[in-house]
Amino acid sequence: MDYKFSKGVSSLQPSVIREILKTSAGSIPLAAGNPAPDAFPVDDVKKILGDVMQNEPILALQYGISEGYAPLIKELTKLAKERYGAMGEEDALIITNGAQQVMSLVSQCFIDNGDVVLCEEPSFIGALNCFRSFGATLSGVPTESDGINIEALEEKLKTEKNVKFLYTIPNFQNPAGATMSFEKRKAVYELAKKYGIMILEDNPYGDLRVSGEEVPAIKSLDKDGIVIYSGSFSKIVAPGIRVGFVTAAKPVIAKLTCAKQTQDVHTVMLSQLVVYKWLTECDFVAHIEKIKAIYKRKLDLLCDCMDKELKGFLEYNRPEGGLFVWAKVKDGVDMRDFVSKAAAAGVAVVPGNAFLTDMTREYNYIRLNFSTPSDEDIVKGIKILGEVAKSY
């Protein structure tokens, strides 16, 4: 059979990260991005699941409305306004199957084949592949230590045709770890308004700040209905329950809701009930402080080990939060060869070109994760990488 796949899917390649994880069983997982096992609120979730199935089984097992479980929408609206500064009076909110679905819904609603999506370079591979699958042409804008390069962004806006939106991860960007300064957030917003494009602000890591000062969301500046804000419970409750949310101007949310009806009808009711009860019956703030302490310890450990074992070979800026460290491999060393040798030695890291709009480009960076491996594996893994580095 000659399968005639759509243009968007025909050119799509599997996620490099997922492929690494499939083939690296038994390796030290510095390539992953999973939350730390001790960061899950397991006891809370077990109790909530028991209560739901005892007292509200039909509600959990029945169809729900596309926008989401109404009490959870109310709770998230409050959270979006008061904690994240990500919802105005002219905005609405719906619940999604994780933040990844937000990318899909926005793509379905805004991208026609050949339209341009601007994105930070490097950027999150899951979002890039999603945009590609809807026929978007990706155009990367360099990322600096304090976020996207504003001059390069304006140049793209002047020269690229049919730009629909800018995709950005302002807090502890994946993979670069950078946090966009407030000055740059204001500049990004003003440029988007000037050139008539939307901003898709993705904030999966915002609650994981371990140092530095909080920076207001780009959405907090939005007086013109041009910012779509994506939030997620994957990093603060559990990725397996697949609950996220999106806030935007009411006309945008109306279209996103129509798109959601074509994709999955509604977000899993059991998952929504878990998140609702967790937010209303458990100590949300205490849990965030607990996991921040876990990630600060693991980040410090990774960086201390890198400074000891890889000084002069890997160059990096210590992030203020998130899950990743982005490191430049020493000039003259073939990054792909280093990644391959590391894998053969039992340590999985992600090659930096996986996060580019053009993955065939040479790019001498790697991404390391500190949340997934145990403390012992962090020490062991970085020591192994140091041994591999000595071969160069």
C-alpha positions in Angstrom: 0.0 0.0 0.0 1.3 3.4 -0.9 0.3 5.5 2.1 -0.5 9.1 1.2 0.2 10.9 4.4 -0.6 14.6 4.8 2.2 17.1 4.0 2.5 18.1 7.6 3.0 14.6 8.9 5.0 13.3 5.9 8.0 15.5 6.8 7.6 15.0 10.5 10.4 13.1 12.3 10.0 11.4 15.7 11.0 13.4 18.8 14.8 13.0 19.3 14.3 12.9 23.0 11.6 10.2 22.9 13.8 8.1 20.6 16.8 8.5 23.0 14.6 7.4 25.9 13.4 4.3 24.0 16.9 3.2 23.2 18.7 4.2 26.5 17.2 1.7 29.0 19.7 1.2 31.7 21.6 4.4 30.9 21.8 7.3 33.3 18.9 9.6 32.1 20.4 13.0 31.8 18.4 13.3 28.6 14.9 13.1 30.1 12.6 15.8 31.4 10.5 13.9 33.9 9.7 15.3 37.3 11.7 13.9 40.2 10.0 10.8 41.7 10.0 12.3 45.2 8.2 15.5 43.8 4.9 13.7 43.2 2.1 14.2 45.8 1.4 10.4 45.8 -0.4 10.2 49.1 -2.6 13.2 48.2 -3.6 11.7 44.9 -4.2 8.2 46.3 -6.6 9.7 48.9 -8.4 11.9 46.2 -8.8 9.0 43.8 -10.4 6.9 46.6 -12.7 9.7 47.6 -13.8 10.3 44.0 -14.6 6.7 43.2 -16.4 6.3 46.5 -18.5 9.4 46.4 -18.6 10.7 42.8 -18.0 7.7 40.4 -20.5 8.7 37.8 -19.2 12.3 37.6 -15.7 10.9 37.1 -16.7 8.4 34.4 -19.3 10.4 32.5 -18.8 12.8 29.6 -18.0 16.4 30.6 -18.3 19.7 28.8 -15.6 20.8 26.3 -14.5 23.8 28.3 -13.8 21.7 31.4 -15.2 20.9 34.8 -16.9 24.2 36.0 -15.6 24.2 39.6 -12.0 23.6 38.3 -12.4 26.4 35.7 -13.5 28.7 38.6 -10.5 27.7 40.7 -8.0 28.0 37.8 -9.4 31.4 36.9 -8.6 32.6 40.4 -5.2 31.0 40.2 -4.4 32.5 36.8 -5.4 36.0 38.0 -3.8 36.0 41.5 -0.8 33.8 41.1 0.2 34.0 37.5 -1.1 37.4 36.4 -2.3 35.7 33.3 -5.9 36.6 32.9 -7.7 39.9 32.3 -11.4 40.8 32.5 -11.9 40.2 28.8 -10.3 36.8 28.9 -11.7 33.3 29.4 -10.1 29.9 30.3 -10.5 26.3 29.2 -8.9 23.1 30.5 -6.8 21.0 28.2 -5.1 17.6 28.0 -1.7 19.0 29.1 0.0 22.0 27.7 0.9 20.1 24.5 -2.7 20.3 23.5 -2.6 24.1 23.8 0.0 24.0 21.1 -2.2 21.8 18.9 -5.4 23.9 19.5 -3.6 27.2 18.7 -2.0 25.6 15.6 -5.4 24.3 14.4 -7.0 27.7 14.9 -4.3 30.0 13.5 -2.0 28.2 11.1 -2.7 27.8 7.4 -0.3 25.8 5.3 2.9 27.8 4.8 2.2 30.4 7.5 5.2 31.4 9.6 5.6 30.8 13.3 8.4 32.6 15.0 10.1 30.8 17.9 13.1 31.1 20.1 16.2 29.4 18.8 16.6 26.8 20.4 13.1 25.8 21.5 11.0 23.0 22.8 10.9 20.2 20.3 7.3 19.1 21.2 6.0 22.5 20.2 8.1 22.8 17.1 6.9 19.4 15.8 3.3 20.4 16.5 3.6 23.6 14.5 5.3 21.6 11.7 2.5 19.1 11.6 0.0 21.8 10.8 2.0 23.1 7.9 3.8 26.0 9.6 7.1 27.3 8.4 9.3 27.8 11.4 11.6 30.8 11.7 14.0 30.9 14.7 15.1 33.9 16.7 18.3 33.6 18.7 18.0 33.3 22.5 20.4 35.1 24.8 21.0 34.7 28.5 18.1 37.1 29.3 15.7 35.8 26.7 15.0 36.4 23.0 17.1 38.8 21.0 14.8 41.8 20.4 16.7 43.2 17.5 16.7 39.9 15.7 13.0 39.5 16.5 12.1 42.8 14.9 14.1 42.0 11.8 12.2 38.8 11.4 8.9 40.7 11.8 10.0 43.1 9.1 11.1 40.5 6.6 9.0 37.3 7.2 5.6 37.1 5.4 2.4 35.7 7.0 3.7 35.5 10.5 0.9 34.2 12.7 2.4 34.2 16.2 5.5 34.1 18.3 6.1 31.0 20.5 8.0 31.7 23.7 8.9 30.1 27.0 9.9 33.1 29.1 10.6 31.2 32.4 13.6 28.8 32.5 13.3 28.2 28.8 13.5 24.6 27.5 16.2 23.8 26.5 18.3 27.0 27.1 17.3 27.6 30.7 17.1 31.4 30.1 14.6 33.6 31.8 13.4 36.6 29.8 13.9 39.9 31.5 10.9 42.1 32.1 12.3 44.7 29.8 12.4 42.2 27.0 8.9 40.9 27.8 7.6 44.5 27.4 9.5 44.9 24.2 8.2 41.6 22.8 4.7 42.6 23.6 5.1 46.0 21.9 6.6 44.4 18.8 3.7 41.9 18.6 1.2 44.7 18.8 3.1 46.9 16.3 3.3 44.1 13.7 -0.1 42.6 14.4 0.8 39.1 15.5 -0.2 36.9 18.5 2.1 35.7 21.3 1.8 32.1 22.6 3.3 32.2 26.1 4.1 28.8 27.4 4.8 28.6 31.1 5.2 25.0 32.3 8.1 25.7 34.6 7.1 29.0 36.2 6.5 27.5 39.7 9.9 26.0 39.8 12.0 29.1 40.5 14.8 28.3 42.9 16.7 31.6 42.8 16.3 35.2 41.6 13.2 37.3 41.5 9.8 36.5 40.0 9.1 38.2 36.6 5.6 39.2 35.6 4.1 37.2 32.7 3.8 38.7 29.3 0.1 38.0 29.6 0.0 40.5 32.5 0.8 43.3 30.0 -2.0 42.2 27.6 -4.5 45.0 27.0 -5.1 44.1 23.3 -6.1 40.5 23.4 -2.9 39.3 21.6 -1.4 36.9 24.2 -2.4 33.3 24.6 -1.1 31.9 27.9 -0.5 28.2 28.4 -0.3 26.6 31.9 0.3 23.1 33.1 0.1 20.8 36.1 2.6 18.3 34.6 5.5 19.7 36.6 3.8 20.4 39.9 1.3 17.5 40.2 2.0 14.8 37.7 2.5 14.7 33.9 0.6 11.4 33.6 -2.8 13.0 34.5 -2.5 15.3 31.4 -4.2 18.5 32.8 -3.3 21.9 31.5 -5.2 25.2 30.8 -5.2 28.1 28.4 -6.2 31.7 28.9 -6.9 34.2 26.1 -9.4 36.7 24.8 -12.9 35.3 24.8 -13.2 35.2 21.0 -10.0 33.2 20.9 -11.1 30.8 23.6 -14.4 30.3 21.7 -12.5 29.0 18.7 -10.0 26.9 20.7 -13.1 25.3 22.3 -14.5 24.4 18.9 -11.1 22.9 17.9 -11.0 20.9 21.2 -14.3 19.4 20.3 -12.8 18.0 17.1 -9.7 16.6 19.0 -10.9 14.9 22.1 -14.4 16.3 23.1 -13.2 17.2 26.6 -10.3 16.6 29.1 -10.5 13.4 31.1 -13.0 14.0 34.0 -11.1 11.9 36.5 -8.0 13.9 36.0 -9.8 17.2 36.3 -11.4 16.0 39.6 -8.0 15.0 40.9 -6.6 18.5 40.1 -9.6 20.3 41.5 -9.6 18.4 44.8 -5.8 18.7 45.1 -6.1 22.5 44.7 -8.9 22.9 47.1 -8.2 20.2 49.7 -4.4 20.1 49.9 -1.7 22.6 50.7 -0.7 23.8 47.2 1.8 26.4 48.4 3.6 23.9 50.8 3.9 21.4 48.0 5.4 24.0 45.6 8.0 24.9 48.3 8.8 21.2 48.8 9.5 20.5 45.2 11.4 23.8 44.8 13.7 22.6 47.5 14.2 19.2 45.8 15.1 20.9 42.5 17.4 23.4 44.0 19.4 20.6 45.6 19.5 18.6 42.4 20.4 21.7 40.3 23.2 22.7 42.7 24.5 19.1 42.7 24.6 18.9 38.8 26.3 22.3 38.5 28.9 21.5 41.2 29.7 18.2 39.5 30.0 19.9 36.1 32.3 22.5 37.6 34.5 19.7 39.0 34.5 17.2 36.2 33.8 19.2 33.0 35.4 22.6 33.6 36.9 23.9 30.4 34.9 21.4 28.3 31.3 22.5 28.9 30.4 26.1 29.3 27.0 27.0 30.8 24.9 29.6 32.6 23.3 28.4 35.8 19.5 28.7 35.4 17.3 30.2 38.1 14.8 27.3 37.9 13.2 24.8 35.6 14.6 21.3 34.9 17.5 21.8 32.5 21.1 23.0 32.1 22.1 24.1 28.6 25.8 23.6 27.9 28.2 24.6 25.0 30.7 21.9 24.1 34.3 23.0 23.8 35.2 24.4 20.4 36.8 21.9 18.1 34.9 19.0 19.6 32.2 17.3 17.5 29.1 17.5 19.7 27.4 14.5 18.0 30.5 12.4 18.5 30.6 13.4 22.2 26.9 12.5 22.6 27.4 9.2 20.9 30.4 8.3 23.0 28.5 9.4 26.2 25.7 7.1 25.2 28.1 4.2 24.6 29.5 4.9 28.1 26.0 4.7 29.6 24.9 8.3 29.9 22.1 9.8 27.8 22.1 13.5 27.0 20.3 15.4 24.2 22.1 16.9 21.2 21.4 20.6 20.9 20.4 20.5 17.2 17.2 18.6 18.2 15.9 21.9 19.4 16.5 23.9 16.2 14.1 24.8 13.4 16.6 23.1 11.1 17.8 20.0 12.9 20.5 19.3 10.3 22.5 22.4 11.3 25.7 22.0 13.2 25.2 23.2 16.8 27.7 22.6 19.6 25.3 22.4 22.5 23.8 19.7 24.7 20.9 19.7 27.1 21.3 18.0 30.5 18.4 17.3 32.9 18.7 17.1 36.7 15.2 16.3 37.8 14.9 12.7 36.5 18.1 11.0 37.7 18.8 10.2 41.3 21.4 12.2 43.1 23.8 9.3 42.9 23.2 9.0 39.2 23.9 12.7 38.7 27.3 12.3 40.4 28.1 9.1 38.5 26.8 10.4 35.2 28.8 13.6 35.2 31.9 11.7 36.3 31.4 9.5 33.2 30.9 12.5 31.0 34.2 13.9 32.4 36.0 10.7 31.5 34.6 10.9 27.9 35.6 14.5 27.7 39.2 13.5 28.5 39.3 11.5 25.2 39.3 14.8 23.4 
